Amino acid sequence: MTVSAIGLGAMPLSSKEDRPSHDDAVATVHAALDAGVTLIDTADAYAHDEAEFGHNESLVAAALRSYGGDTSSVLVATKGGHTRRGSDWELDGTPAYLRKACEASLRRLGVDAIGLYQFHRPDPATPWEESMGALRALADDGLVRMVGISNADVAQIDVARSIVGPALVSVQNQFSPGWRYSADELAHCADHGLAFLPWSPFGGVSAAGSLDATAPAFAEVAQELDVSVYRVTVAWHLAQSDAVVPIPGASRPASIVDSAAAADLQLTPEQLTRLNG
């Protein structure tokens, strides 16, 4: 399945302490769709606390229903395996829980099958192989069309490939200018035909351009091109590999519109050398 070069990370619409109102959040999703975004990344655990578990999925579903245009090509990617106890984040990677979580996500999203279902994070109390078997079963039973994993290392990716089979299409790991420790996983995905979705893609940069040693280069390039440092950062992600599909978070329409424009931003080899340094 082909999706837009850049997706929308919907987490800030539900998890930020100062999250937008429902109407403003819906407007952000609509702005993403207007900008040509056809991948929306959500999760059942994206909420302030346990009491509103599923908030983000319900919000995304409502935004898609109220959109005036065609949404048939939009891929909604959700996740299961994180639980919430109060406002704390906990884990449950057991097959029984993942099936229960998937069924609940189906209801909240209002679909017969989830486009892309991702295992949110390895659960140390559950063998990885058992969690992967659960994902394979969800695909085999038609509850999900495609499977992804998140926060996985190279060895875990290979185990997932062997168990889940061709239904496995993506890996979502933390990767950004200030956090490049998933470079091996990114390269491994590119070698094996898997999409790599970097979460927290702006880590290490800010509007001021100074959170770590790499940020000044991003600010300099942004000034040269007369665009935001965030747009440069998304373009840098795209330049890493054809396998990379950034999913920048946004809580305002202007933010996702700016990020989506990075698909048309060309960085020179010299600029990339500075940004990769």
Buried (B, 14 or more C-beta within 10 A) or exposed (E): EEBBBBBBBBBBBBBEEEBBEBEEBBBBBBBBBBBEBBBBBBBBBBBBEBEEBBBBBBBBBBBBEEBEEEBEEBBBBBBBBBBBEEEEEEBBBBBEBBBEBBEBBBEBBEBEBBBBBBBBBBBEEBBBEBBBBBBBBBBEEEBBBBBBBBBBBBEBBEBBBEBBEEBBBBBBBBBBBBBBEBEEBBBBBBEEEBBBBBBBBBBBBBEEBBBBEBBBBBBBBBEEBEBBBBBBBBBBBBBBBEBBBBBBBBBBBEBBBBBBBBBEBEBEEEBBEBBEE
